[in-house]
Amino acid sequence: MSIMIFPNLPVKDLEAAKKFYTALGFELNKDFSDDNAASIVIAENIVVMLLREEFFSTFDSRTIADTATTVESVHALGVESRGKVDELVDAAIAAGGKEAGEAKDEGFMYGRAFFDLDGHHWEVMFMDLSAMPQE
């Protein structure tokens, strides 16, 4: 069975959010994008849906989290190398995002994090299971 995940994120400025995510090297799927939403392909089975806040509110009547003062969630992406971690986070910062804390290096695991333009928290990590300490 193939499972896909479609995180839906509210955004204040859809055009700016599309530019941000495509600057990270992710693809915009125009077939599932319109004036209210943008489909961003992160990986084969991961597609982030960026939704204008007004449109996002039609899916849930609760108040949209203020990501400047509250934690909504943390989205974690595993990538193929330490270099890819740095490449992706550096691209996010160059595109207007903000680094979220210091890099974490556990030897077998390396990660960095960023906030996108709307304050959504993304962790990017590489894990080398062959170098993981054995107990």
C-alpha positions in Angstrom: 0.0 0.0 0.0 1.3 3.4 -0.9 0.5 6.2 1.6 0.9 9.9 0.9 0.8 12.8 3.3 -0.6 16.2 2.5 0.1 18.7 5.3 -2.2 21.7 4.8 -0.6 25.0 6.0 -2.3 28.3 6.2 -0.4 31.2 4.6 -0.9 34.9 4.6 0.5 35.6 1.1 0.1 32.6 -1.3 2.3 34.1 -4.0 5.2 34.8 -1.5 4.8 31.3 0.0 5.0 29.7 -3.5 8.1 31.6 -4.3 9.7 30.6 -1.0 9.0 26.9 -1.4 10.1 26.8 -5.0 13.3 28.6 -4.1 14.1 25.6 -1.9 14.0 23.4 -5.0 10.5 22.0 -4.5 8.1 21.8 -7.4 4.8 23.6 -7.8 2.1 21.2 -9.1 0.0 23.5 -11.2 -2.7 20.9 -11.7 -3.7 21.1 -8.0 -3.0 24.9 -7.5 -5.3 27.8 -7.9 -6.0 31.3 -6.4 -6.7 29.7 -3.0 -4.1 26.9 -2.8 -0.7 25.8 -4.0 0.4 22.2 -4.2 4.1 21.9 -3.4 5.8 18.5 -4.1 8.4 17.9 -1.4 8.9 14.2 -2.3 7.1 11.5 -4.2 4.7 10.9 -1.2 4.8 14.3 0.5 2.9 17.2 -0.9 2.4 20.4 1.1 -0.8 22.3 0.4 -0.4 26.0 1.0 -3.8 27.5 1.6 -4.7 31.2 1.9 -5.8 31.7 5.5 -9.4 32.5 4.5 -9.6 29.3 2.5 -7.9 27.2 5.2 -10.6 28.4 7.6 -13.3 26.7 5.5 -11.8 23.3 6.6 -11.7 24.0 10.4 -13.7 26.5 12.4 -11.0 26.8 15.1 -8.7 29.9 15.2 -5.5 29.6 13.1 -2.5 29.4 15.3 -0.4 32.5 15.6 3.0 31.0 14.8 4.8 34.0 16.1 3.7 33.1 19.7 2.5 29.5 19.6 3.7 26.2 18.3 1.4 24.8 15.6 3.5 21.7 14.9 7.1 20.8 13.8 7.5 19.3 10.3 10.6 17.1 10.0 12.2 16.1 6.8 14.9 13.4 6.5 17.4 14.1 3.7 20.2 12.0 2.2 23.3 13.9 3.5 24.6 16.5 6.0 25.4 18.7 3.0 21.7 18.5 1.9 20.7 19.6 5.4 22.8 22.7 5.1 21.8 23.3 1.5 18.1 23.2 2.3 18.3 25.4 5.4 20.6 27.9 3.8 18.2 28.1 0.8 15.3 28.7 3.2 17.2 31.5 5.0 18.2 33.1 1.6 14.5 33.0 0.5 13.4 35.0 3.6 13.0 32.3 6.2 14.6 32.3 9.6 16.9 29.8 11.2 15.3 28.1 14.2 18.0 27.5 16.7 21.5 26.1 16.4 22.6 23.1 14.3 22.5 19.8 16.3 25.3 17.3 15.6 25.0 14.0 17.4 27.7 12.4 15.2 25.3 9.8 13.6 22.6 12.5 13.3 22.8 16.0 12.1 20.1 18.6 11.8 19.1 22.2 11.4 15.8 24.0 11.4 14.0 27.0 9.9 10.8 28.9 10.1 9.1 29.6 6.7 7.6 33.0 5.9 4.5 32.2 8.0 6.4 30.8 10.9 5.8 27.1 10.1 8.7 25.2 11.8 10.7 22.8 9.6 13.4 20.5 10.9 15.8 19.0 8.4 17.9 16.1 9.4 20.3 13.5 8.2 20.8 10.2 10.1 23.5 7.6 9.4 22.2 4.5 11.1 25.5 2.7 10.5 27.2 5.2 12.7 24.6 5.0 15.5 26.1 4.1 18.9 25.3 0.5 19.9 24.2 -0.2 23.5 
